[in-house]
Amino acid sequence: MPALACCVDPAVAPPGYALAVDGSLYPATAVVPPLAGAPLSTTTASAAVAAVDAVEDGSFWSPSLSSSLYRIDGWGAPYFAVNGSGNISVRPHGAETLSHQEIDLLKIVKKASDPKSVGGLGLQLPLIVRFPDVLKNRLQSLQAAFDFAVRSLDYQAHYQGVYPVKCNQDRFVVEDIVKFGSPFRFGLEAGSKPELLLAMSCLCKGNPEALLVCNGFKDCEYISLALVARKLAINTVIVLEQEEEIDLVINLSKKLSVRPVIGVRAKLRTKHSGHFGSTSGEKGKFGLTTTQILRVVRKLDQAGMLDCLQLLHFHIGSQIPSTVLLADGVGEAAQIYCELVRLGAQMKVIDIGGGLGIDYDGSKSSDSDISVGYDLQEYASAVVRAVRFVCDRKSVKHPIICSESGRAIVSHHSVLIFEAVSASAYEAPMLSSPGLQQFMESLTEDARADYGNLYSAAMRGEYETCLFHADQLKQRCIEQFKEGILGIEQLADVDGLCDMVSKALGASDPVRTYHVNLSIFTSIPDFWGIGQLFPIVPIHRLDQRPGMRGILSDLTCDSDGKIDKFIGGESSLPLHDLEGERSISGCGGRYYLGMFLGGAYEEAIGGLHNLFGGPSVVRVSQSDGPHGFAVTLAMPGPTCGDVLRVMQHEPELMFETLKHRAEEYNSGQYNDPMSNDALASRLAQSFHNMPYLVATSSCALNAINNNGFYYCDEDDYNAAIVDAASGEDEQWSYCCA
Ligand SMILES: Cc1ncc(COP(=O)(O)O)c(C=O)c1O
């Protein structure tokens, strides 16, 4: 352990100062508190406290302590747990998963990312792993919760949900939902024309009774398309989002000779107080006021189409925090529903919108945007009870209950895996006694006086004063460097000395920056945009004590590209030492982190900041084969060429331009590592590769890890170029598939 006495070397007393106040050497052990890793803040959740204590005292560690530390039982059950090997395991069938059906997430990552030559799929990280079994289990659990509430509350109609495709429009996710939901008439919700097109085409394979709810602002084309969908025998409902839409619906349905089914979105007075409720309430952005609803009813009546009005929709907001608020909103909407029945509409369905929340931090709290104070069953029972209560009082036939739960269906089904490639380290150079002597001599007189004060304070054991003088010395030297009085070597020595002092006194920042091969803007946009927190956990090494704390810094050239807030109110994450892992075989020195519960919204919202595109994707099903899982789909992420094309660049032309430039300017001969062929091949390769950092082994370069960047020494670089150049001819050209 470095001790303050080592930093301020007693043997190098500043000129004019005594060796020590009492002439004796300062006892190093008494001066400096031992610095065993970083001090960890305690967390309020009782389950995590024992784990935190264990981190602090550095004693025994176990997978179950990791489970508590990262609160996995809270947010992950019944789908995620820590297995005996210290890896995250996935329980694809939720609570019904048998122990032999659990899937080790690390094995999937290895299968996906190992080179093809050793049986892997050769995919580059970051990686999204989708679990259709989890999706199926979520759908079935939601349906089962409503079925139970309907039965136990003697409700006289059924529940029939729709999935709002905006949460994740991925083709396979939507197709899976339609397929898995077909036995219970599960449908889709669209909010735009392309979403409507995809919903129409997917529902051709769905249950004929499944609803296609058309929300969002509409023009002629949107409404015509929805009417065409009815012609195609898809159970389509046009939900009026704005009053003006009614005229279009009446006119177009007459023109196309289609009898529409119409819904109306009500602007409720019930207001949701959290972030996601900012557009709810009387002044909310969406839906029709009571006055507008009455005008719509009159218009439909005049057009002889009041029987077409069959559905009432509302949406209180996402992440509804409590069943009290939920019941309040559903009760208000049920009153409107009953009034529409009284006014003569042929009402059939009450569509309660989305809002079924996810407990991202496992706290089951109704006071935060990232948790909710209920489970699936409590949610379903609150809805059914509230609708039944109002309808029974008004003697109105119980309506079919529809919900547009998005987050609750897709959040758990995917895990984003990314790699921490390096961590910032304490780098203060140790100055030898002669080095320190030399350094002191190079200082100006006033800086030497600062050092003298620092030295005296250290000898007296006055640590606050030490820090004060160390800072004074540093500031003075920075000023002198700016004036050109001090050289860069002296400035580095001063930095090193001051870092050493603060580290020895426990005053240095113990939190490291872990550089991750990821774009937060692309893959976790809600963290950047609205401060949404997701559970982030190492997916392996959970049988080892995480001795560090870190924040995560991404690849983008943007100061917002970092994660420094984590569930549990933490400003850093317990993490493992990367250096320790490099010497351990098994993961090839890799350190993988998983971001969980991000299956809703993140993929759809993510952008292209710095032209980092989406991750690679694998779709993994539980199987009874030897590995316990089968990869049913593997998709590499977008290449550099793909993302350039999104911004209207033409990668093929760009390649040609650069190739001609090489022919014009490069003098390299055939077989030269810098020959035109080799250069063209490298250029083509760059267009074909993903924008993320390439793992050392897959680019065959001996990268030297340096604060998140990969460097390679010249020999290896040249060798790799030769390899590339001597490779197949098709590398010469760049063409899109
Ligand atoms: C109209 C509508 N329906 C459904 C949803 C999905 O909500 P959630 O993901 O909270 O279930 C939303 C999302 O905000 C919405 O605006």
The ligand as an ORCA input file, in Angstrom:
! r2SCAN-3c Opt
* xyz 0 1
  C     -51.794      4.716    -26.656
  C     -50.771      3.869    -26.025
  N     -51.021      2.571    -25.844
  C     -50.131      1.743    -25.290
  C     -48.915      2.212    -24.877
  C     -47.935      1.256    -24.251
  O     -47.729      1.571    -22.922
  P     -46.883      0.614    -22.005
  O     -45.635      0.300    -22.707
  O     -46.701      1.386    -20.765
  O     -47.692     -0.603    -21.754
  C     -48.607      3.556    -25.036
  C     -47.307      4.064    -24.587
  O     -47.107      5.108    -24.122
  C     -49.571      4.417    -25.634
  O     -49.312      5.705    -25.818
*
